[in-house]
Structures are given as C-alpha cells and as structure tokens.
Amino acid sequence: MAVVSVALLAGVLAVVFTPLTRRLTRWVTNGDWSHLDAAARAAAVGQLRLAVVQVVAAVGAAIALTYTVRTFRLSRRGQVTDRFTKALERLSSGEAYVRIGGVLAMEQIVQDAPDQGDHAARVLNAFVRRHAPAAESVALEAGKLPKEPEEQVQEALRALTVKRPWHRGPRRPVDLAGLHLKGARLRDAQLGGALLKGATLTGVDLRGAVLKDADLSDADLTRADLSTARGLSEAQLLAAGSLRGCRLPSALASRAAVAGRVGAGE
C-alpha cells in the first residue's frame, strides 16, 4: 500500500510540476535551451522529470521504511513486555516446577532482548532472596537448614550469575548478603562486586568464579572450593568469617596460612 501511494504521489508531481522541470532543465543546460531542437528538449525534460520522480520515490520509500521499523520495534517491545509479565506470573506460582519454568523464561527473554538484562537481574535477585533462607534464620533450627539450595533457587542463581557475552552495560551487583547458600553450585559464576557479606557459603563450588571486588566480609567459606577463583585478593580473604578447610588459589593459600586462617595446601 505504501509503495502504491508513493508511485501515485510521484505521478502527480510529475504532471503538476512540468513547468518547473522545464525551468530546471534550462538551468541545467546552462542557457543552451534555445539551441536545442524539439526532440532534444523533450528528452532533457523527460530525463529531469524521471530524476524528480526517482528522488520523490526514494524519499517516500525512506519514510515508509522508517514507519515500518518503528512499528516493528513497538510490536517487539509489546511482545517482550507480555513475555516478561507471564514469566513474573510463573515465578509467583505455588508450584516449584512452575517457578523453575519462570526462571528459564526470564533467562530466554534476556537472550532475545539483552536490554532487559538489568530488569531480569533485579527480579531474579529478589526471587533468590525470597526463597533462600537467611544465614541466621530464627524460623529454622541450624540443624534443619538445607544442605544445599532448593532447585528453584539454584536455577535462579545460575541464571543470575551466568556469563553473558551479549550483555549491554555494566552488570548489576548480585546481592546474596546474609543468605544460607550451603552447597550451592557457583562454578564460573560472575560475582564481581557481589554482596556476600555474612552469607553461609559452606562447601560452595566457586571454581572459576569471578570474585573481583566482591564483599566477603564475615562470609562462611568453610570447605568452599575457590582453587581456581579469579579476582580474589588477600584483603577479601582476611575479611571472611571462616576459611577452615577452604581450597584457595595457590598464590593466596600460603598467605592465608601465615595469617593463621587456613592450613597451607588445604
């Protein structure tokens, strides 16, 4: 429809502005119009008229393309919003397997629409904080705290900390401060700048995890595996609450041993 409209517009302009095209032709021919015979004049007018029609058609096509792109973006934004809303509904379901589906749906949204990464991270972080028990829980006795996170929490942790090459802009710092995450699987997790203060990370697999500038103060890292963790500093480890039996990178293990925090080679 847009192409037909542009063609009609070009035809009308070609008829209405015929006198103008003749004047333009005279100007283009540098005043030699009077020396041209009838056939040459007709050819010159025709060529200039064709050029005007082509320019008008190109402008019309550009306008139509711009409108189409705008419509597509609005439609896509609406689809993403609808998918986001449905994922939120799944995350608030009473069934654990439906909530896991909500986590996966949220992750798929970020893959398809990277600009939604920050929003999804906020939702998933809130989900983890809602469903993971507190490290100093008063509702549960210490012996009844889970030995590892529930599957829905573990899945949310994975989606929240996975490496995303397509992520735009800086990542939102993960907030796991004060949570009981014993036995969590956080291998290769992106935890740069993460808030882990006071968290129970006993036996957590942190091999290959990025922990640069992460707040580990008072965190319980008993028997945690940080043997290939990246970005760790001596100051971070000294601020931790417990490093008993913790496996550390070789460059830091001896320093921690000297400080009396963990046995060398453990």
Disulfide bonds with the S-S distance in Angstrom:
none
